[in-house]
Amino acid sequence: MIKFTSKKLVSSLIATIAISAASLNAADYGSVNGQKITKEDVAIVLRNPNINFDSLPKKSKDKIIDQIIERKLLTQKAKDSGVASDVAYKDALEKLKNDLALEVWMQKEYKKVSVTESEQKEFYNKNKAQFKVPTTLEARHILTKTEADAKAIIKELNKAGNKKDKFIALAKSKSTGPSGPKGGYLGTFPETQMVPEFSKAAKALGKGKYSKTPVKTQFGYHVIYLEDKKPESTMAYDKVKNKIKQVLLQEKFSKHVKKQADSLRKKAKIVIK
């Protein structure tokens, strides 16, 4: 059995806090019987690192601080009650020591793993399909309930001088879709975002052109106007190399730990019931 002195246990606990709350500052929000209320205390109650305590409404802050005060008072009472001599406490503490030892050891082992630039580039070149950016479209549309209505709109567009202005006006007055009031504007989107029939028709258009036949989808009949189109591309290596590094580090670390576990398993006496 691994034995921890109180000094080592305190050091390990401090190390764990440093690992899990490295971004926290040492600022405090008051005290309870001389014990400071710190950002670490706040983080434990919030349980969500994405929540900024300082930006919360005063009512919410007060509620959190009140929970911390209650927690500290009860913790002190628990200590004063002699719970440290309780068997359940000792068992839980021993488990904590074991879990903490593994956590700190894993952190140290992770630091031993490294990835070279050439390994990152090799991964990138072999997995370029993962870094594809689909064709991006910027379009407007007019949605109608019937094919006849869509064809009538296309006839009006064919006669118009300024096609875009006419399209916007018709979208506002005749489109049944929610984008109608905005002149049918759908914004910029990857082709995969829309239903296949719509994307295929929009992608086939040239910039500043509109569909000459109605496009049928599950929502009705569309007349599409293409504002702009950016072809499919591959993200540059420099933009994804950090993500690639993290992926490779995780893979290497998993293999590194698995190798040690397998070695230990061969030497261990394991009984399974």
Disulfide bonds with the S-S distance in Angstrom:
none
